[in-house]
Every structure is written in structure tokens, then in C-alpha cells.
Amino acid sequence: MKNIVVLVSGGGTNLQALIDAEKNGIIKSGKITAVVSSNPNAYALERAEKNNIATAVIRRKDYEDFKSYDLALTDLLKSLNADLVVLAGFMTILGHEVISAFENKMINIHPALIPSFCGEGFYGLRVHEAALEKGVKLSGATTHFVTEECDAGPIIMQRAVEVKNDDTPETLQRRIMENVEWKILPLSVELFCSGKIRVKDNKTIISD
Ligand code: GAR
């Protein structure tokens, strides 16, 4: 059984999808043991508490510089014995220490079809604003391992949804969350926990 630690910053609907997936057996090879938030007011923390999951808060602004924040987050995740770290709407940039400590053991969900609308500055609603501005007909979400280059690590799963003529960033975001994010994140976590993901040449090979 893998020990899963989830990093959050906001509403935590992806965290909720993971909690539900554990309850209904979609995630069966791992257990969410802690939720770490960059924001003390994140509703995601309440979701964790309601489900008796341990919580912690770590804020970048409480550290003098980025390096000490990076080291503190690494120590925290190690002390929680994380086998897998999941970034579920975590909005703080990660540093070299934590990324190298959890190489191929840290999964992010990004709300677009990477390599479109990703990289620094593309997060939350901004991603959907950019997709609508470009006029793409399909968008979606991607799960991937985290590497030092933002949103550029090995892709695990992707699924698409159609963009509608009257979409707003909010309606597109909602459709992608409901139809893609809340499904592929739990599935990717179970693939990892059951040992079915191998990484070679910055690509994943998934066994059935
Ligand atoms: C989700 O759409 C997630 O994909 C996105 O933030 C939202 C968090 O929602 N993440 C990023 O943009 C990361 N670059 P949630 O707190 O309800 O899960």
C-alpha cells in the first residue's frame, strides 16, 4: 500500500475526487494519509478534516528565501513518508530539492492538453481563458510527473472535451474538471500505486 500525500491550495475538488476514488475502490493500492496546503484558508483542508486525513500548512511567505522554503517542504514530505506526492491544484512553484527528492514520484494535474496552454503563468482559469482566446475546438487535462521544467514532465494520461461556441472560462473549466480531471487523476494515482507506470526517455510506458 503506497502512502499518498496531496498538495493543495484552493477548493480541492480534485482532492475530493481522490478521496471518493479511495472510498469506491478506484484507488485500491494507496491511501491518502496527509493533505498539505499552501493556503491556511483553503477549503481543501476542510475536505481533508471531514475525512479524518491529517493536514499541514506550509506558506512560501513564512520563509526568508526560496531555498529554505524548498528544503522545509522536502523535509515535511519526507517526514510524512510520502511514496507519492500529488499536486491537486497546488499553486506554489516547487524547487530543485523537492522535485529531485520525489523524481517520478510526484504527479501534477494540469487543466489543458499539454503542450498547449502550459508552463509558467498558466494556472487555474487563466488556462481556459487562453484556450478560448486561441479558439481551440478541443481542450482537456493532463496528468504528468513533475520535473524542473514547468508542466514538461512525462505525460501519464490525457483526455479531451469539446469546446462550445458559448463557453466562458468558467463553463470550460467545469466541463474539464467533471469529465476529465476528476477521472484521470484518480486513475493515474492507481496506475502509479499499483506499479504500472515506467518512465523512459521522458515518456511513460503504462502496462495493463
Ligand atoms: C484544477 O483545475 C487544476 O487542474 C488546476 O487548478 C484547479 C484546482 O481546482 N491546476 C493548475 O492550474 C496547475 N497548473 P481544485 O482545487 O478544485 O482541485
Boltz pocket constraint, residues with backbone or C-beta under 6 A from the ligand:
constraints:
  - pocket:
      binder: B
      contacts: [[A, 9], [A, 10], [A, 11], [A, 12], [A, 13], [A, 14], [A, 15], [A, 44], [A, 88], [A, 89], [A, 90], [A, 109], [A, 110], [A, 111], [A, 122], [A, 123], [A, 124], [A, 127], [A, 173], [A, 177], [A, 181]]
      max_distance: 6.0
